[in-house]
Amino acid sequence: MFEKEDLLKIARTPMPFGKYQGRLLIDLPEPYLLWFVDRGFPAGDLGRLMQLTLEIKINGLDGLITPLKLSQDS
């Protein structure tokens, strides 16, 4: 089951490296996340959140995460 804290992290955590550095985890393209399935997700919390993000996207639930993003005015 999804934890509220994890969903908030997915909505508000920027990717720290790579082609999509700075993009929020929920905004990462699904093909990019699928690339990590074959190559291995990063260790630790980031990898776990990326795997959860992929599950959310595969199941079409990313629209539920969008309202959790911080607004640019915050």
Secondary structure as UniProt FT lines:
FT   HELIX           4..12
FT   TURN            19..22
FT   HELIX           25..27
FT   HELIX           30..39
FT   HELIX           44..58
FT   TURN            59..60
FT   HELIX           62..65
FT   HELIX           66..68
FT   TURN            72..73
//
